[in-house]
Structure formats: C-alpha cells, structure tokens
C-alpha cells in the first residue's frame, strides 16, 4: 500500500519468523533472510518516524505517555515474533500486533505509516481469506487516518491506498500460489528421481545377476559336468583299463584347474581390485596382459598405448577392463591364436580399446563360437559398452584373426 507520507511500498516482505510455514524457509533461503532484514528495518524506521513526528507536533500532551507505552509495546511484540510464531498460537502474535497498532493509529494517525510491514506480515502469516480481510481492515484504517491528517477530503487519499493494496495483495497471493506449485513440482521430481534410481539399481542388479548366471552356466557348470562324466568313466574302467582311468582323472583335474581360474576371474571382475587407489586403466590393462602371458596358456598378450592418457570415469575404466578380460577369454578358449594384443588409444574426444588376435577367425554373420559352446561373451561386451555410451565393433575373417574394438566418447576436458 502507498500512503502520501509513508516510505516503502507493499512489495517488501515480512520477517523470517512470521509464521510456522515461512520461518524455516527464511532461515534457509539467503534471499528470504535479506528480505526479512529489510522489512525489520522498514518497520522500526517507520515506527521511529511516526513517534518522532508525534513528539515534534504534539509536545507535552496528556496522551504522550500512552503513545510512548504503546510504541514500546508494539516494538516488543514485533521483536518477540519468533517466540510466538508456532503452530498453536499462529494467530495470537498478528492479532496482538494489529491491536496495538490500531490503538496507536486512533491516538496518533501518523502511525498509519507502519501498516506496510504489518500488511505484508499478515499476508505471510495468515491463511489467504483471513489475510485478505486483514488487508481490507488495515487499508480502511489507513484511509481514515490519512484523511484526519489532511483535515479534509482528498480523492487521492481515498482511492490510492485501496488500489495499491489490492494490486499488492493480488500479486503476493499469486506468487505464493506459484511458489507452492513449484515446491510441489520439485517434491514430485525428487520422488521420481529416487524411484528411477531405485529402478535402475534393481535393473542393474538383475542384469549383472543374469550375466553371472550365464557365465557360470557356460564355464563352471559345464566344467563340473565334464568332471563328473570323466570321473564316472574312470570309476568304470579302473579295473579293466587303469591307464584310461588315469587319463580320465588327469583330464578331470585339468578341467578343475581351469574352473578354479575362471572362478577367481569372476571374483576379480566383481571386486575390480585393479583400480584400488585410483590406478589408471593403462596400468590395469598392462597388468592383465602380463598375467595372461604368465599363465602359460600358449597365447602371449602384448600391450600398446597410443596418445596421451587422460582421467577416465570409474564406469568407463571398469567397462573397458572387463571388455578386455572377456575378449582375451574368447581368444584363449576359441581363437587358437599364437599371439594377441591389447591397444589402448586416447584420441582426444574418445578412448578406444582394441583386442586383436591372429587366430582362426570366423566369417561375418556366422557364430563366433561353435554351437553349444560359450556364447554370451560378445553380448555381454556389447551391453557393457552401451552402458557407458560407447560402441563395439568386430572385424574378423576365417583364418585372419579377429579384432574387437570398443570406442567410448569422452566429455570435453
């Protein structure tokens, strides 16, 4: 509301603890705290100006002690607003403040200037319908007080305050509704994000469980089945053909050793110890190549690094390392290669991992492994590279080896 003699308009805000709903907001929002400071300062400046005007214009009047006492009471009520801003006595503090102010305006019309912060305080503290009634009451009292100060009828004093108060109230209530809608929307977005994250975690766990089940079925389970059949055959031929029984037993022991190595590899994939302490991908791949060569599988693995290494996200490092492990497992089990090579290339906006071998290869469009053999390696690699936004390409031809290439784009540095 705007008065002929008062200061700030109704665009100002109330104090931070005017009500139970807005106090927490003001305490956590820096903008609300600054607005509260402005409104506190405006209230006490207007109260001081009104008090000084009364003392200057009406020195020594009998009502002066009442004006002093009511001014002090009004100031104390305003200062004590945080103590009264609780859910139970929500209407007590505004009612006490307005009552003290009304008595002051009746005794000294110049105190009508204090209505600006009180009006905004009512809008923030009270429900919308009660706030509108309070605004109408305050505006009417301000018009009467200003007409008393003017000692005559002035259309501006009658029409301007209601018009300004109506505009300010409409704008405030509209902004309050917008804020409530935004708060509800943010709450819905937060809940949706949590639900989506939970769904993604469940889907990730199910995908990893499915991958492990396929890996176990195609390696450990098949190995255990082979061991069982070999041991049964050895038991049947132990008396009739001891040499054949020993061969079956040795073969079963070799299969058990391979199964144990595969189980350890599963544990390594899950724990990912290669990245403990922030190790780089190139170091992990170099160690993987050395480990594959040291195992004596007959397929030495070389490692090459091209470009300048950059820091990679954990997900990209883990995905490329596991792709390298899966590709080398295929080379060891199916390719019949004499040598293999790991090449890690940093190309500025992307990182590329190539796993090449000089094995038997396969024709494009045909299964890379025999029917009934291990067939989940390549789909698992494709799934891993898709999870980090990359692509997987395979180049092969019969008798010319195979190259598996995983390309992952990088964020600009």
C-alpha positions as CSV (number, residue, x, y, z in Angstrom):
1,X,0.0,0.0,0.0
2,X,1.2,3.5,-0.7
3,X,0.4,6.5,1.5
4,X,1.1,10.2,0.8
5,X,3.7,10.3,3.6
6,X,4.9,6.8,4.1
7,X,8.0,5.0,2.9
8,X,8.4,1.7,1.1
9,X,5.6,0.0,-0.8
10,X,4.0,-3.3,-0.2
11,X,6.5,-5.2,-2.3
12,X,8.5,-5.6,0.8
13,X,8.5,-8.8,2.8
14,X,7.8,-9.7,6.3
15,X,10.2,-11.0,8.9
16,X,11.6,-14.6,8.7
17,X,9.6,-15.9,11.6
18,X,6.1,-14.6,10.8
19,X,4.6,-18.0,10.7
20,X,5.4,-21.6,11.1
21,X,5.3,-22.3,7.3
22,X,7.7,-19.5,6.3
23,X,10.1,-19.3,9.2
24,X,12.1,-22.4,8.1
25,X,12.1,-21.0,4.5
26,X,13.5,-17.7,5.7
27,X,16.2,-19.4,7.8
28,X,17.4,-21.5,4.9
29,X,17.0,-19.0,1.9
30,X,19.5,-16.2,1.8
31,X,17.1,-14.1,-0.2
32,X,14.4,-14.5,2.4
33,X,16.8,-13.6,5.1
34,X,17.8,-10.4,3.3
35,X,14.1,-9.5,2.7
36,X,13.4,-10.1,6.4
37,X,16.2,-7.7,7.4
38,X,14.8,-5.1,5.0
39,X,11.3,-5.5,6.5
40,X,12.5,-5.3,10.1
41,X,14.5,-2.2,9.3
42,X,11.5,-0.6,7.5
43,X,9.1,-1.3,10.4
44,X,11.4,0.2,13.0
45,X,12.2,3.2,10.8
46,X,8.5,3.9,10.2
47,X,7.7,3.4,13.9
48,X,10.5,5.7,14.9
49,X,9.5,8.3,12.3
50,X,5.9,8.2,13.5
51,X,6.9,8.5,17.1
52,X,9.2,11.4,16.4
53,X,6.6,13.2,14.3
54,X,4.1,12.9,17.2
55,X,6.6,14.3,19.7
56,X,7.5,17.2,17.4
57,X,3.9,18.1,16.6
58,X,2.3,17.4,19.9
59,X,4.8,18.1,22.7
60,X,3.5,17.8,26.3
61,X,0.1,16.4,25.5
62,X,-1.7,14.1,28.1
63,X,-1.8,11.2,25.7
64,X,2.0,11.2,25.2
65,X,2.6,8.6,28.0
66,X,0.1,6.3,26.2
67,X,1.8,6.8,22.9
68,X,5.2,6.0,24.4
69,X,3.9,2.9,26.2
70,X,2.1,1.6,23.1
71,X,5.1,2.3,20.8
72,X,7.3,0.3,23.1
73,X,4.7,-2.5,23.3
74,X,4.4,-2.6,19.6
75,X,8.2,-2.8,19.2
76,X,8.4,-5.5,21.7
77,X,5.7,-7.6,20.1
78,X,7.4,-7.2,16.8
79,X,10.8,-8.2,18.3
80,X,9.2,-11.2,20.1
81,X,7.7,-12.6,16.9
82,X,9.9,-15.7,16.7
83,X,8.8,-16.7,20.2
84,X,5.1,-16.5,19.1
85,X,5.5,-18.0,15.6
86,X,4.4,-21.5,16.5
87,X,1.6,-23.6,15.0
88,X,-0.7,-23.4,18.1
89,X,-0.7,-19.6,18.7
90,X,-0.3,-18.8,15.0
91,X,-3.0,-16.0,15.1
92,X,-2.0,-14.7,18.6
93,X,1.0,-12.7,17.5
94,X,-0.6,-10.9,14.5
95,X,-3.7,-10.2,16.5
96,X,-1.6,-8.6,19.3
97,X,0.5,-6.5,16.9
98,X,-2.5,-5.3,15.0
99,X,-4.4,-4.4,18.1
100,X,-1.5,-2.3,19.5
101,X,-1.1,-0.6,16.1
102,X,-4.9,0.1,15.9
103,X,-4.8,1.9,19.3
104,X,-1.8,3.9,18.2
105,X,-3.5,5.0,15.0
106,X,-6.6,6.0,16.8
107,X,-4.5,8.1,19.2
108,X,-2.0,9.3,16.6
109,X,-2.9,8.9,12.9
110,X,0.7,9.3,11.8
111,X,1.4,5.7,13.0
112,X,-0.6,4.5,10.0
113,X,2.7,4.5,8.1
114,X,3.6,1.3,10.0
115,X,0.8,-0.6,8.1
116,X,3.1,-1.5,5.3
117,X,5.2,-4.2,7.1
118,X,2.2,-5.2,9.1
119,X,0.2,-5.8,5.9
120,X,2.8,-8.0,4.4
121,X,3.3,-9.8,7.7
122,X,-0.4,-10.7,7.7
123,X,-0.2,-11.9,4.1
124,X,2.7,-14.2,5.0
125,X,1.3,-15.4,8.4
126,X,-2.5,-15.9,7.9
127,X,-4.5,-18.0,5.5
128,X,-5.4,-16.3,2.3
129,X,-9.0,-15.5,3.2
130,X,-8.1,-14.1,6.7
131,X,-5.2,-12.2,5.1
132,X,-7.5,-10.5,2.6
133,X,-9.8,-9.5,5.4
134,X,-6.9,-8.1,7.4
135,X,-5.6,-6.1,4.4
136,X,-9.1,-4.6,3.9
137,X,-9.3,-3.6,7.6
138,X,-5.8,-2.1,7.6
139,X,-6.4,-0.2,4.3
140,X,-9.7,1.2,5.6
141,X,-8.0,2.4,8.8
142,X,-5.1,3.9,6.9
143,X,-7.6,5.9,4.7
144,X,-9.4,7.2,7.8
145,X,-6.0,8.1,9.4
146,X,-4.7,10.0,6.3
147,X,-8.0,11.9,6.0
148,X,-7.6,13.0,9.6
149,X,-4.1,14.2,8.9
150,X,-5.2,16.0,5.8
151,X,-8.1,17.8,7.6
152,X,-10.3,17.5,4.5
153,X,-11.5,15.2,1.7
154,X,-8.9,14.2,-0.8
155,X,-9.9,11.7,-3.5
156,X,-6.3,10.5,-3.8
157,X,-6.2,9.5,-0.2
158,X,-9.4,7.6,-0.5
159,X,-8.8,5.8,-3.8
160,X,-5.0,5.3,-4.0
161,X,-4.4,3.1,-0.8
162,X,-7.1,0.6,-1.7
163,X,-6.0,0.3,-5.3
164,X,-2.3,-0.2,-4.3
165,X,-3.3,-2.6,-1.5
166,X,-5.4,-4.6,-3.9
167,X,-2.6,-4.9,-6.5
168,X,0.0,-5.8,-3.9
169,X,-2.3,-8.4,-2.3
170,X,-3.2,-10.0,-5.7
171,X,0.5,-10.1,-6.7
172,X,1.5,-11.6,-3.4
173,X,-1.2,-14.3,-3.4
174,X,-0.4,-15.2,-7.0
175,X,3.3,-15.5,-6.3
176,X,2.5,-17.6,-3.2
177,X,0.4,-20.0,-5.2
178,X,3.2,-20.2,-7.8
179,X,5.7,-20.9,-5.1
180,X,3.6,-23.7,-3.6
181,X,3.1,-25.3,-7.1
182,X,6.8,-25.1,-7.7
183,X,7.5,-26.7,-4.3
184,X,5.1,-29.5,-5.1
185,X,6.7,-30.0,-8.5
186,X,10.1,-30.1,-7.0
187,X,8.9,-32.7,-4.5
188,X,7.4,-34.8,-7.3
189,X,10.7,-34.6,-9.3
190,X,12.7,-35.6,-6.2
191,X,10.5,-38.6,-5.6
192,X,10.5,-39.5,-9.3
193,X,14.3,-39.3,-9.3
194,X,14.6,-41.6,-6.3
195,X,12.2,-44.1,-7.8
196,X,14.1,-44.0,-11.1
197,X,17.4,-44.5,-9.3
198,X,15.9,-47.4,-7.3
199,X,14.6,-48.9,-10.6
200,X,17.9,-48.5,-12.3
201,X,19.7,-50.2,-9.4
202,X,17.3,-53.1,-9.5
203,X,17.7,-53.4,-13.3
204,X,21.4,-53.3,-12.9
205,X,21.4,-55.9,-10.3
206,X,19.2,-58.2,-12.4
207,X,21.4,-57.6,-15.5
208,X,24.5,-58.4,-13.5
209,X,22.9,-61.5,-12.0
210,X,21.8,-62.7,-15.4
211,X,25.3,-62.1,-16.8
212,X,26.9,-64.1,-13.9
213,X,24.3,-66.9,-14.3
214,X,25.2,-67.2,-18.0
215,X,29.0,-67.1,-17.2
216,X,28.6,-69.7,-14.5
217,X,26.4,-72.0,-16.7
218,X,28.8,-71.8,-19.6
219,X,32.0,-72.3,-17.7
220,X,31.9,-73.6,-14.1
221,X,28.7,-75.7,-14.6
222,X,30.0,-77.2,-17.8
223,X,33.3,-77.9,-16.3
224,X,31.7,-79.6,-13.3
225,X,29.6,-81.7,-15.6
226,X,32.6,-82.8,-17.6
227,X,34.5,-83.7,-14.4
228,X,31.6,-85.8,-13.2
229,X,31.4,-87.7,-16.5
230,X,35.2,-88.2,-16.6
231,X,35.3,-89.5,-13.0
232,X,32.4,-91.8,-13.7
233,X,34.2,-93.1,-16.7
234,X,37.4,-93.6,-14.7
235,X,35.5,-95.5,-12.0
236,X,34.0,-97.8,-14.6
237,X,37.4,-98.6,-16.2
238,X,39.6,-98.5,-13.1
239,X,40.0,-102.3,-13.0
240,X,39.8,-103.2,-16.7
241,X,41.9,-100.3,-18.1
242,X,43.9,-98.5,-15.4
243,X,45.8,-96.3,-18.0
244,X,42.5,-95.0,-19.4
245,X,41.2,-94.3,-15.9
246,X,44.3,-92.3,-15.1
247,X,43.9,-90.3,-18.3
248,X,40.3,-89.5,-17.3
249,X,41.4,-88.5,-13.9
250,X,44.2,-86.2,-15.2
251,X,41.7,-84.6,-17.6
252,X,39.2,-84.0,-14.8
253,X,42.0,-82.4,-12.7
254,X,42.9,-80.1,-15.6
255,X,39.2,-79.1,-16.0
256,X,39.0,-78.4,-12.3
257,X,42.1,-76.2,-12.5
258,X,40.6,-74.2,-15.4
259,X,37.3,-73.9,-13.4
260,X,39.2,-72.6,-10.4
261,X,41.0,-70.0,-12.5
262,X,37.6,-69.0,-14.0
263,X,36.1,-68.6,-10.5
264,X,39.0,-66.4,-9.5
265,X,38.4,-64.3,-12.6
266,X,34.8,-63.8,-11.6
267,X,35.9,-62.6,-8.2
268,X,38.4,-60.3,-9.8
269,X,35.7,-58.9,-12.1
270,X,33.3,-58.2,-9.1
271,X,35.9,-56.7,-6.8
272,X,37.8,-54.8,-9.5
273,X,41.0,-54.5,-7.4
274,X,42.9,-53.2,-10.4
275,X,41.5,-49.7,-9.6
276,X,42.2,-49.6,-5.9
277,X,44.0,-46.4,-5.0
278,X,43.0,-44.7,-8.2
279,X,45.1,-46.9,-10.6
280,X,44.9,-45.9,-14.3
281,X,43.3,-48.0,-17.0
282,X,46.5,-48.4,-18.9
283,X,48.2,-49.8,-15.8
284,X,45.4,-52.3,-15.3
285,X,45.5,-53.4,-18.9
286,X,49.3,-53.8,-18.8
287,X,48.9,-56.0,-15.7
288,X,46.2,-58.0,-17.4
289,X,48.4,-58.6,-20.4
290,X,51.3,-59.7,-18.2
291,X,49.0,-62.0,-16.2
292,X,47.6,-63.7,-19.4
293,X,51.1,-64.2,-20.7
294,X,52.4,-65.6,-17.4
295,X,49.5,-68.1,-17.1
296,X,51.2,-70.2,-19.9
297,X,48.0,-70.6,-22.0
298,X,50.1,-70.5,-25.2
299,X,48.8,-67.1,-26.2
300,X,51.2,-64.3,-25.3
301,X,49.5,-60.9,-24.9
302,X,51.2,-57.6,-25.8
303,X,50.0,-54.2,-24.6
304,X,50.3,-50.9,-26.6
305,X,49.4,-47.4,-25.5
306,X,48.7,-44.6,-28.0
307,X,48.1,-41.0,-27.3
308,X,48.2,-39.0,-24.0
309,X,46.3,-40.6,-21.2
310,X,43.5,-38.6,-19.5
311,X,41.5,-39.3,-16.4
312,X,38.6,-41.6,-17.1
313,X,35.3,-42.0,-15.2
314,X,35.2,-45.1,-13.0
315,X,32.4,-46.6,-15.1
316,X,34.4,-46.3,-18.3
317,X,37.5,-47.8,-16.7
318,X,35.7,-50.8,-15.3
319,X,33.7,-51.4,-18.6
320,X,36.8,-51.3,-20.8
321,X,38.8,-53.5,-18.4
322,X,36.0,-56.1,-18.3
323,X,35.7,-56.0,-22.1
324,X,39.4,-56.7,-22.3
325,X,39.1,-59.6,-19.9
326,X,36.1,-61.1,-21.9
327,X,37.8,-60.7,-25.2
328,X,41.0,-62.3,-24.0
329,X,38.9,-65.2,-22.6
330,X,37.4,-65.7,-26.0
331,X,40.9,-65.6,-27.6
332,X,42.2,-68.2,-25.1
333,X,39.2,-70.6,-25.4
334,X,38.2,-70.3,-29.1
335,X,40.6,-68.5,-31.3
336,X,43.6,-70.8,-31.3
337,X,45.8,-67.8,-31.7
338,X,49.6,-67.6,-31.4
339,X,49.6,-64.0,-30.2
340,X,47.2,-61.4,-29.1
341,X,47.5,-57.6,-28.5
342,X,45.7,-55.0,-26.3
343,X,45.8,-51.5,-27.7
344,X,44.5,-48.5,-25.7
345,X,44.2,-45.3,-27.7
346,X,43.4,-41.8,-26.4
347,X,42.0,-39.8,-29.4
348,X,41.1,-36.6,-27.7
349,X,37.3,-36.8,-27.7
350,X,37.2,-40.6,-27.3
351,X,39.1,-43.6,-25.9
352,X,39.4,-46.8,-28.0
353,X,40.3,-50.3,-26.8
354,X,41.3,-52.8,-29.5
355,X,41.8,-56.5,-28.7
356,X,43.4,-58.3,-31.7
357,X,44.5,-61.9,-32.3
358,X,45.9,-63.9,-35.1
359,X,43.6,-66.9,-34.6
360,X,41.2,-68.8,-36.8
361,X,38.7,-66.0,-37.0
362,X,35.2,-66.5,-38.3
363,X,33.0,-65.4,-41.3
364,X,30.9,-62.2,-40.8
365,X,27.4,-63.2,-39.8
366,X,28.3,-66.6,-38.6
367,X,28.5,-67.6,-34.9
368,X,31.9,-66.8,-33.5
369,X,31.9,-69.9,-31.3
370,X,30.7,-73.4,-32.0
371,X,27.2,-74.4,-31.3
372,X,26.8,-75.4,-27.6
373,X,30.0,-73.5,-26.7
374,X,30.4,-70.3,-24.8
375,X,28.1,-67.8,-26.5
376,X,27.5,-65.0,-24.1
377,X,30.8,-63.2,-24.2
378,X,30.2,-60.8,-27.1
379,X,26.6,-59.8,-26.0
380,X,28.0,-59.1,-22.5
381,X,30.7,-56.9,-24.0
382,X,28.1,-55.0,-26.1
383,X,26.0,-54.5,-23.1
384,X,28.9,-53.1,-21.1
385,X,30.0,-50.6,-23.8
386,X,26.4,-49.5,-24.3
387,X,26.1,-48.7,-20.5
388,X,28.9,-46.1,-20.9
389,X,27.6,-44.7,-24.2
390,X,30.1,-46.4,-26.5
391,X,30.0,-48.8,-29.4
392,X,31.5,-52.2,-30.0
393,X,32.7,-53.3,-33.5
394,X,34.1,-56.7,-34.5
395,X,36.2,-57.4,-37.6
396,X,37.1,-61.0,-38.5
397,X,37.5,-63.3,-41.4
398,X,38.3,-67.1,-41.5
399,X,42.0,-67.7,-41.0
400,X,42.8,-64.0,-40.5
401,X,42.1,-63.4,-36.8
402,X,39.7,-61.1,-35.0
403,X,39.8,-57.5,-33.8
404,X,37.3,-56.4,-31.1
405,X,37.2,-52.6,-30.8
406,X,35.4,-50.7,-28.1
407,X,35.0,-47.0,-28.6
408,X,33.7,-44.7,-25.8
409,X,33.2,-40.9,-26.2
410,X,34.7,-38.6,-23.6
411,X,33.4,-35.4,-22.1
412,X,35.3,-32.3,-23.2
413,X,38.1,-31.5,-20.8
